[in-house]
Amino acid sequence: MDDLTVVHSSDLHISADRATDDFHPLCRVLDAARRVDATVLLLAGDIFDHSRLPLSLLDSTARLLSDSAISIVILPGNHDCITQDSVYRRGGIGDIPNVHVLGLSVEQAVLFQHLDLEVWGHAHYEYKNMSPLAAPRQRTTGRQIAMAHGHWAREAADRHRGWLISNDDIAGTRADYVALGHWPQALAAGDGSVPAYYSGSPDLAATVNVVKFTSAGAVEVRRSALNSHRPD
């Protein structure tokens, strides 16, 4: 297998007061993906802040995604879940050829046969609680990535929170990488048996995660800084 570079981000929280004609939050993430020559971009939930966004903003976001010339996998989170009035339904984002919305344009998984890669995850279909990493998929490809949007349960005090992800959940995926969203800070999660990371929000972390699959079968994870402003 050839080397493969994947970029992982989440929690952009695009809203009408943050995306203007001069700057769009998505631009920084797409620019970072281009700079590292990524083949796939993972957006692990809460790409939009809520569903009540104007169509003009959804159109501008769809154009950026379509023009990016990169394969993009989106996992809807608790802020942008796939309700009937979802931004993904209203904006037609699931119909863009290079964009795969888990739970909408594809049910649970995206298969990139030419990359020997499968990406799977459970979308948030509503605002109620759910188990983000339940029923992990059996591996059918040489490379597998799991995506999840939820709260990593590190201690007993976390049990009251919603959308919990345990160390056992992460380990049970047996994936090569678990792309997490929901937390604004970038950090590793789980017990270390499976590489699992929050990318953090672009605003707070100011980085994306760069995941490199080498031809030798290794997986290397590093953080890459985002530009401060929209690229030219």
C-alpha positions in Angstrom: 0.0 0.0 0.0 1.1 3.5 -0.7 1.5 6.2 2.0 -1.8 7.9 2.8 -2.3 11.2 4.6 -5.6 12.0 6.4 -6.5 15.3 8.1 -8.9 15.2 11.1 -10.8 18.2 12.4 -14.2 18.9 14.2 -16.3 21.4 16.1 -16.0 24.3 13.6 -19.5 25.5 14.7 -20.1 27.5 11.6 -22.8 30.1 12.2 -24.1 33.2 10.5 -22.1 35.5 12.8 -18.8 33.7 12.3 -18.9 33.1 8.5 -18.6 36.3 6.5 -17.8 37.3 2.9 -14.2 37.9 4.1 -13.7 34.8 6.2 -15.2 31.4 6.6 -14.1 29.0 9.4 -13.9 26.1 7.0 -11.2 27.8 4.9 -8.6 27.3 7.6 -9.2 23.6 7.8 -9.2 23.1 4.0 -6.0 25.1 3.7 -4.3 22.9 6.3 -5.4 19.8 4.4 -4.0 21.2 1.2 -0.7 22.1 2.8 0.0 18.5 3.9 -1.4 17.1 0.7 -4.1 15.1 2.4 -6.2 12.7 0.4 -9.1 12.5 2.9 -10.5 15.1 5.3 -12.5 13.9 8.4 -14.9 16.3 10.0 -16.0 14.7 13.3 -19.2 16.5 14.2 -20.6 20.0 15.0 -19.4 21.4 11.7 -22.4 23.7 12.0 -23.5 25.4 15.3 -27.2 24.6 14.8 -29.8 23.9 12.1 -31.4 27.3 11.9 -28.9 28.7 9.4 -29.7 30.7 6.3 -29.5 28.9 2.9 -27.0 31.5 1.7 -24.5 30.3 4.4 -25.2 26.6 3.5 -24.6 27.4 -0.1 -21.3 29.1 0.5 -20.2 26.1 2.7 -21.3 23.6 0.1 -19.2 25.5 -2.6 -16.1 25.4 -0.4 -16.5 21.7 0.1 -17.2 21.0 -3.5 -14.3 23.1 -4.8 -11.8 21.5 -2.3 -10.9 18.6 -4.6 -10.5 16.3 -1.6 -12.5 13.4 -0.3 -14.4 14.6 2.8 -16.2 12.5 5.4 -18.6 14.3 7.7 -20.0 12.8 10.9 -23.0 14.8 12.1 -22.7 15.7 15.8 -25.1 16.8 18.5 -25.3 20.4 17.2 -25.8 19.4 13.6 -27.6 16.2 13.9 -29.7 14.7 11.0 -33.2 15.9 11.9 -35.7 16.7 9.2 -34.6 20.3 9.2 -30.9 19.4 9.3 -28.4 21.6 7.5 -27.3 18.6 5.6 -30.7 18.0 4.2 -31.5 21.6 3.5 -28.2 22.5 2.1 -27.7 19.5 -0.2 -24.3 18.9 1.3 -24.9 15.1 1.1 -25.3 15.4 -2.6 -21.8 16.8 -3.3 -19.8 14.1 -5.1 -16.6 14.4 -3.0 -18.5 14.7 0.3 -19.8 11.7 2.3 -22.2 12.5 5.2 -22.4 9.5 7.4 -26.0 8.7 8.2 -27.3 10.5 5.1 -25.4 10.1 1.8 -24.1 6.8 3.2 -25.6 4.8 6.0 -22.7 4.1 8.3 -19.4 3.7 6.4 -17.5 5.0 3.4 -15.3 2.6 1.5 -12.3 4.0 -0.5 -11.3 0.9 -2.3 -8.4 2.5 -4.1 -7.0 3.5 -0.8 -7.8 0.2 1.0 -9.6 2.3 3.6 -12.9 2.2 5.3 -14.2 5.1 7.5 -17.2 4.4 9.7 -19.2 6.1 12.4 -22.6 6.6 14.0 -24.2 9.9 13.2 -26.3 11.8 15.6 -29.9 11.5 14.2 -31.5 13.5 17.0 -30.6 15.4 20.2 -31.2 12.5 22.5 -28.4 10.5 24.1 -26.7 7.7 22.1 -23.6 5.5 22.2 -21.2 6.9 19.6 -19.0 3.8 19.3 -21.6 1.0 19.7 -21.5 -2.0 17.5 -18.1 -1.5 15.9 -17.7 -2.6 12.3 -15.8 -5.7 11.4 -12.7 -4.7 9.4 -13.0 -5.4 5.6 -10.0 -3.3 4.5 -6.3 -3.0 5.3 -6.9 0.4 6.8 -9.9 1.4 9.0 -10.8 4.6 10.8 -13.7 5.0 13.2 -15.3 8.4 13.9 -17.3 9.3 17.0 -18.7 12.5 18.4 -19.1 12.3 22.2 -17.7 12.6 25.6 -14.7 10.5 26.7 -15.5 9.0 30.1 -12.3 9.2 32.1 -13.7 8.8 35.6 -16.9 7.9 37.5 -17.8 11.6 37.7 -18.3 11.6 33.9 -21.2 9.1 34.0 -23.9 11.7 34.1 -22.8 13.1 30.8 -24.4 12.3 27.4 -22.9 10.5 24.4 -20.3 8.7 26.5 -17.3 7.0 25.0 -15.4 4.6 27.3 -11.8 3.2 27.0 -13.4 -0.2 26.2 -15.5 1.4 23.4 -12.3 2.8 21.8 -10.3 -0.4 22.2 -13.3 -2.4 20.9 -13.1 -0.7 17.5 -9.7 -2.3 16.8 -9.4 0.6 14.3 -6.1 2.1 13.1 -7.3 5.5 14.2 -10.4 6.9 16.1 -11.3 10.4 15.1 -13.1 12.1 17.9 -15.2 15.2 18.1 -17.1 17.2 20.8 -14.3 18.5 22.9 -12.7 21.9 22.0 -9.2 20.9 23.1 -6.9 18.5 21.2 -5.7 15.5 23.1 -5.3 11.7 23.1 -8.1 9.5 24.4 -8.5 5.9 25.5 -6.0 3.6 27.1 -3.5 3.7 24.3 -4.3 0.3 22.8 -5.9 2.0 19.8 -4.8 5.5 18.6 -7.7 7.8 19.4 -7.6 11.6 19.4 -9.8 14.7 19.7 -8.8 17.2 17.1 -10.1 20.1 19.2 -11.9 23.0 17.7 -10.0 25.2 15.2 -10.7 28.2 17.3 -9.3 26.8 20.6 -6.8 24.2 19.4 -5.7 26.2 16.3 -4.5 22.9 14.8 -5.7 19.9 12.9 -4.6 16.3 13.4 -2.5 14.9 10.6 -2.7 11.1 10.4 -0.2 9.3 8.1 -0.6 5.7 7.1 2.8 4.5 5.9 3.4 1.8 3.3 5.0 -0.3 6.1 1.7 -0.3 8.0 2.5 2.2 10.7 0.2 5.0 11.7 1.8 8.4 12.7 -0.2 11.2 14.3 0.8 14.8 14.6 -0.7 18.2 14.9 -0.4 20.9 12.2 -1.0 24.6 13.0 -3.8 26.4 11.2 -3.3 29.8 9.5 -4.6 32.7 11.4 -6.5 34.1 8.5 -8.2 33.0 5.4 -5.7 31.9 2.7 -5.4 33.8 -0.5 
